[in-house]
């Protein structure tokens, strides 16, 4: 029982159940209560996709996925599962892995720029209301119109301060800019920085081509984002993953219905993506999930409860692996019933009862057939992973990081001239001129915020610095200013 170009076996019950590679980009769901086997299911699927030459992205929220790069054989339950299911040709093996980490400690640093992230996702990160989010959008627009690059948090802080101090100058062209909103943005930027987000924003920003690599023997690279600490800032975690998904959508070409996916994106703790998300963002998430399959990207949401996801998203998920749910509360019972009703009926299986009776490693599985229709739900054991379950020791992880083809590129931090440096330099120059004039004329100093003509000088300097014309607007992709922009030049 091995992978073929037409079949990836993932579970075994009365018969072997597998995902068809040509249907794998029609998304999926891995659901179940804590400790029921979701992580092992994720590993098994990731291993299959890697063997088929499909790059994979996943977040390691518990620190237990790093062993994917080494052969297994370290866990008695895996050995027992191999024997119980009669997997006579089963062999332990590792897979090509690249580690990533926002902090740059357990993997290559992951960065994006403020401009690429865009104002709507940043507004969510900053917990801004609609009015404050509107002002943030104006800050982006003013920066874009004047060629001021927003690369890191200090750029955005400097730009927000300048726009606030000179709000009267921008009112006619851009509308009212409330100082209270500027204050809220500044305060929340400080809070975001205290969460460690300053490490996320900057350059070199992530090149998605580095996420879409295959090994020398044609296996898809499994990209693992260290997310244990990142989970302490759940909105930051969810926003980063959403940005990555949106960037895949923006940058990959249309492929129609490929014989296998271009890449697979696992979204663990998926409920964080939808918690407290404003309606406009939810609509864009649903749109990306619906359209990204045409780029060959399969999105697999991993969550405890199917009800964590909106119905409009659940309806787009074709391949389901449902581990056990507990029915202790009315909401739990509702979730069990909702999950049962989602599956194609199997006359020989009481799905409602089965969901609460499943053992660890056992699941209800329904996948898409060759015509794109869901198969009837079956109760089955998830096949064992081939890789090591035990996490890597720090020295082992470091060895993998240093052996990576991208090692050294993302580790070198860039800080080119952008909004902060330009605003600071011009402010210092203007202050020096005003001091000289005041000394010569015996006049008092003019407050920085009241300096006339400063913005025109800033714009000219910015245009010179980035080799662009004044008024060039940074393009933000087909989803407008919602998601990432084209790379800032």
C-alpha positions, 0 to 999 in steps of 0.5 A: 500500500504505497502512494501513486500519482492517483492515490494517497492512502491515509486511513484503513477501515473495512478498506483503505481510504485515500485522498486523490491528488487531483482533488487535494486542492479542494481543501480539507478539514481535520477536526477533533477534541484535544488529544484525539490524533489531529496532529498525527493526521496532519503529519501523515497528510504532509508526508504524502504530499511531500512524497508526491513532490508538493511543498507544504506549509504548517505551523508547529504550535506545540513544538512536536513537528520538527521530527518530520525530517528524521526517520521514525521508529521511536514510538511504540504506538506507531510500531503497534499500529503498523503491526495491527494494520498489517502494513508489511511494506512500511518503512521509516523515513524522514522528509525535507524540512525547512524551519522558519521562526518570526524570532529567528531562533528556531528557524530562518526569520520570517518577515514582511513589510508594513506595506505588504501587510496592508492597512486592513490586516494591520487594523485587525492586529491593532484592534482598531475600530472602523474610524481608527481603521479609516485613519490608518488607511489614510496614513497608508494612502498619504505615504503611497502618494508621496513615495514614502516606504513603510517597511517596519514599525518605526516607519509606521509610527513616524508616518502616523506622528507626522500625519497627526501633527500636520492633519490640517494640511491633509484635510482638503485632499484626504478628509478629517484625520482625528487626533484621537484616532492617531493616538489610538494607533500610536498606543496600539503600535506600542502594544504590538511591538511589545508582543514581538511584532517588531521582528515580523516587519522589516527586510528582507521580506519573505520570498514565496519562491522559498516556500515552494521548493522541492528537494534534489530527489523531487520531494516537496519541502515541508516548511515548518513555522515555529509557533509556540511563542507566537501563539501567545499573541493569537491575532498576530499568529492568525494574521501572519498565516492569513497574509501568507495564504493571501500572498500565495493567492496573489503571486501564483498563476492560475492552473485550473484543475492540476493533477496534484496541488501546487502546494498545501497550506495547513491552518492549525488552530483555525478558529483564531482566523475567524474570532472577532474578525470584522465582516469585511475581513470574513468576506475576503477570507471566504473569497480567498479560500474559494479562489485559491484552489484555482492556483493549485493551493489546498487549504486544510483547516485544523481545529477542535470543532467544525463549528469554529469555521463559518458555514461558507468556509465549511462548504468549500472543504471537500476532504474531511477527517473527523476525530472524536468530539466530546458531547458534554454541553449543549454546544458540544452536542450541537457540534456533534450533530452538525458534523454528522449531518455534513457527511454523506450518509452511510447506512451501516454507520451511526455517525452521531454515536461514532463521533463520541466513541472514536478512539485516539487515532481513529476517525470518520473519513470522507474524501472526494472521488474522481468526480469531485463528489464526497465519498460516504463516511467511513470509520477508520484508523489513521495510518501511522507516520513514517517520520520521527514523533520525538521533537529534534534536540536544539543541536539537531534543529540547528544542523537542519537550519544551517544546511538549508539553501536559504541559510544566511539570506534571511539572517542578514537584516536590511534597514534601507532608507524609508519613511522613518529615516526620511522624516527624521532627516528632514525634521532635523534639517528643518529644525536646524534652519529654524534655530538659525533663523530664530538666532538671527532674528531673535524669534521663538522656534516654530513647532515642528508640527506647524512647519509649512512646506515640509511635506513637499520636501519630504516627498521629493527626498522620498522620490529620489531615495526610491527612484520613483515619481511623486504620487506613485502608489504602491500596488496592493494586488487584486484584493485591493488594499485588503491583503499584501501589496506587491513588493516595495521597490 
